[in-house]
Amino acid sequence: MTHTFFSNRWVVAAFLLALPLVLQTFGNAWVRIADMSLLYVLLALGLNIVVGYAGLLDLGYVAFFAVGAYLFALLASPHLTEVFPWIATMFPDGLHLSLWLVLPLAAGLAGLFGVLLGAPTLKLRGDYLAIVTLGFGEIIRVFLNNLDHPVNITNGPKGLGQIDAVTVFGYPLSRRLDLGFIELPSVTLYYYLFLTLVVVSVVVCHRLEYSRIGRAWMAIREDEIAAKAMGLNTRNLKLMAFGMGATFGGVSGAMFAAFQGFVSPESFSLMESVMIVAMVVLGGLGHLPGVILGAVLLAALPEALRYVAGPLQAMTDGRLDAAILRQLLIALAMITIMLWRPRGLWPTPEHGKNLNPQGGAR
């Protein structure tokens, strides 16, 4: 069994390393889809801590994504030096902080926002918690959309551009890397960076799941009253879940800003939060392989359906809007999957087990 586990692990590693090299032969757009899929995997892993482990329904998770993205955009673009002369005086060459300095700041600030969100919602459950977190996500988006006056901090709906690319060992990932026998475009370099972050995040989440804290979160998820009766400090554990999950969102946001080179409030709409929740639920609550599978499917499915929606639009002489048709096909696919696999595509064996009338495990 151990030999099979290690063999499978090396096969998966070889596949993931070779994937962008194969995709770039079909065009960089396919590698870019893989890049965005990895970013969504990071987001789904973070939300899985809140929803999957602790059982707290969070519909405002995209707010932490926005906090990380805008923090990096402000600290790695010329915007602040153009708006505030005193910053331009202190940094005559511009405020261009490295991503590796901003990354812990983004994680810390997003974690702080997560705790601030969790503190007033400790006694809320289910639908009420979902409504409050949804409102929090919309408040952050509205703030980002309107903080361009009287002092222009976020540049409002126009967004922030000219964001610095990531630099690794002095080499900017925005440039093509020539290895002699093969050339790696920028999107492929970002793929390997995001893949490294995903692997680290999976290890962290796996260790959390089997730690005392992870077991305590799952006890709260299954029965909060019983967990409290057993002596667990549910208040602190909930706050920790919100804060820990939010840090993943902050890191993902900073990476998103560096990858895109531009951020605007439209990138952090309610629909993004719903999609991230759908990734966790569709894959399998609390199960890391399922969450990763759900994130990859829902991130790549809209792009793959372009090739279906286009011909269908042509068949109707353009009467159907391709974008609306894609959303319809995505919704139908999600409904079909949830009817077929109500616990998710790859659920955890321990979560949601019930006993049949004969007393055996189902």
N, C-alpha and C positions, 0 to 999 in steps of 0.2 A: 504493500500500500504506500509506504514511504517513497519507494522508487517511482511509482506511478505519479505521485504528487509532484515530485521534483521534475519528472519528465514533462508533465503537463505545464508546469510553471515555466520551464525553459522554452517550450513550444509557444506559449502565449507571449513571452518576452521577445522571441525572435519575430513573431508575427507583428507585434506592435512597433518594433524597430524598423521592420521592412515596409510597413504600410505606407508611410509618406513617400518612399522611394518609388513604390508602384503607382500611387495616386498621381504623383507629379508628371508621370508619362501621359496621363489623360488631361493634364492642365492643372494650374495652381489653384483653380477654384475648388477642386475636390480636396486638396490639402487644407484649404481654408475652412471647409466644412468640418474636417477632422479637428482642426484647431478649436473651432467654436464648440464642437462636441466635448472636447476635453475641459473647456472652461465651464460648460454646463455640468459636467461630471463633478467638478470642484464645488459648484453651487449646490448640487443635489446631495453631495456628501455632507455639507454643512447643515442643510435643512434636515437631513436624516437624523442628525443628533437631536434636533428639537422635536420633530414629528415622529420619527421612527423609534428612537430610543426613549424619549421622555413622554411621548404622546401628547404634545402641545401643538395644536393646529395653528400654524403661523402663515397668514396670507400676505404678510408685509415684508417677506424676506428680501425682496428686491431692493428695499431701502438700504440694507447693508452693502449690497452690491454697488449701489449708487454712491454711498459714502466713500468706499475705497477708490472707486473710479475718479470721483471729483477731487479727492485729496491728492492723488497722483497727478491729475491734470493740472491742478493749481501749483504744485511744487515742481513740476517738470515742463512748464510751458512759460512763454513770456508774458502771460496775462497779468500776473500780479505786478510785475515791474512796469508794465504799461499803465496800470491803473493807479498805483501808489508810488509817487516819486521817491519817498524815503526808502522804499525797498530797492528801487533802481540805484539809489546812491550807495546803499550797502553792498549791492551785487551788480556792479557795472556790466558784467558779462551776462547777466540774466540769472534767474533763479532756476537752475537745472540740477535738482537733486537726483542722485542715482536711485533707481528702483529699489536697490537692495537696502538703501536707507529708509525709503518711504514704506517699504513692505511691512516692517514691524509697526510703523506708525498707523498704517491703514488697518492692520489687524487689531491693534489696540483701540483705535477710535471706533471701529465697527463693533468690537466687543463691548465698549462702553455704551454705545447706542443700544446694543442688545440688552444690557442690564437695565438701562433706562426704560426700555420697552417692557421688560419683564416685571419690574418693580410694581407698577400700578395694576398689573393684570394677574397677580398671584392667586387671587380668589376666583378668577374666571375660568370657565371650562367650556369645551365644545364650541357651539355656535357663537356664544358671546365673546370668547377669546378670539375666534376667527374674525369677527367684526371689528374688534379693537385693533388687532394687528393689521387688518386691511386698511383701516383709517390711518394708522401710523405710516404705512407705506405710501399712501396718497399724500399725506402731509409733507413728507420728505420730497416727493416729486414736485409738489406745488411750490415748496420753498425754493428748490433749485430752479424752477421755471420763472420765479419772480424776484430772485435776489440780484437783479441787475440795476436796481435803483432803490433808494437814492445813492447807494454806493454799489458799483458794479463788481460783485464778487464772483458770481457764476456765469455772467454774460447771458443770463436768461435763456430764452428758447433758441438763441443762435448757437449756444454751446461753446465749448472750448476746443481749439485746434492747436496745431503745431506742438503736439506733445512729443517729448523725446522718446526714442526707441530704447528698448532694453539693451544694455551693454554687458557682455559676459567676458571677463578677462580682457577688457579693453577693446573687444570687437563688437560693433553694433550689429544687432540681429536684423536690422533693416537692410543690410547689404548681403549680396549673394556670396556664398563661401565656395571657393574653388579648391577642391581637394586633389586636383590633378586627374584622377580617374573618374570623378563625378563632381557635378556642381549642385550645391544645395541652395535653393532659393530662400528668401526670407521666411516664407510661410512654413517651410520645412524646419528651419532653425527654431522657429517659435513652437512648432509641434513638439520637438524634443524637450524644450524648456517646460511646456505645459505637461508633458507626459511625466517628467521628473517630479513636478509638483503634485500631480495626481497620485503617483506611487507613494510619495511621502505622506500625503493626506490619507491614503488607504491604510498605511501602516499605523498612523496615529488613531484613526477611527477604529481599527481592529483592536488595538491595545485598549482604547477606551471602552469598547463593547464588553471586554472580558475583565475589566477592572472593577473595583468595588463601586466606583462612581457609576459606571455603566450599568451594573446590576441594580443599583439603587434607582437609576432612571427608569429601568424596565419595571421595577416594582411599582413606581409611581404610575407608569403607563397602564399597568394591569389593574391596580386598585389603590388609589391615592389614600383613601381612608385607612386601609389595612397597612400601607407603608408607614403612615404617620403613627399608627398604633404600635408598630414594631420599633419605633424610636428614630426613624429617619427624619432628618431636618428637610422637609419637602420645600420649604421656602428657599433655602440656600441652593438646593439641588436644582430647582427650577431656574433660578437666576444663573446658575452655572451653565445650564443647558442653553439658555438664550444667549449668554455671552460667548460660549464656546462655538456654537453654531454660527454666530454673527462674524466671528473672526475669519471663518472660511469665506464668507461673502465679501469681506473687506479685501482679502488677498485676491480673490477672483476679480473684483472690480478694478484693482490696481493693474492686474495683468491685462484686463480687457482694454483699459485706457491706453496702455503702452502698445498693445497690439493694433488697435484701431487708429490711434493717433488723433482721435476726435471723440468727444463725449457730448451728449445733449440729453435733456430730460426725457425725450421720446424713447430713449433706450431702456428706461426703467419704469415702464407702465405696469398697470395692474395685470395685464395679460402675461407679462413675464413672470410675475409671482405665481399666477395660476399654473403656468407651464412647468415651473420648477416643482410645485407641489404635485402636479400630475406625474412628473418623472419619478418621484419617490413612491407614490401610490401605485403607479402602473408597474414599476419594477418589482416592488415588494417591500413593505414597510419594515425598517430595521434590519434588512439583509443587504450587506455591502455589494455582493455580486448583482443582486437584483436592482439596486439603486443605480449602479453603473450602467447596466443594460437598459434600464428605462431612460436614463439621461441620454445615452447615445442614440437610442431609437427616436426619441422625440426631438432631439436636436438635428438629426440627419433627415428625418422623415419629411419635413416641409420642403427641403431642397430636392429630395428625390421625387416628390410629387409634382415638381415643376414639369417633369417630363410626361406626367399623366394629365395634368390640368391643361397644358398647352394643346395637345391634340383634341381633348374634349371641347375646348373653347372653339377650335377651328371647325369641329363637326357641327356646332350650333351657329356658325357664321358670326361669331363674336358676341352672341347675345349673353353669354355667361362670362362674368369677370373671373379671370384666372386666379386672382388672389383670394376671392371669396370661395371659389371652387376648391382651392387647396385647403382652406380652413374647414370646409364641409367634409372633405375626404379625411382629414386628420381626425375630426370629431367622430366620424363613422368608424374609423380604425380603432380609436380609443374605446368607443362603446362596445365594439365587437370583442376586443381583448378583455375588457372588464366583465363582460357576460361569460366569456369562455374561461377566464382565470380571475375570479373575483378577489382572490388574495394577492394578485400580482403575477407577473410572468415568472418570477423566481423568488417565491416567498421563503422566509426563514422557517425551518422546521418547527421551532419552538413557539412561534407567535401565532396566536389564534387557534390553537388546538382545542377541540371540543371532544366530549365523550359521546359515543353513540349509545343508544338505549340499552345495549347489552353490557355496557361498561368498559368496552375496549377503546383504545385510541383510534381515531379516524385518520 
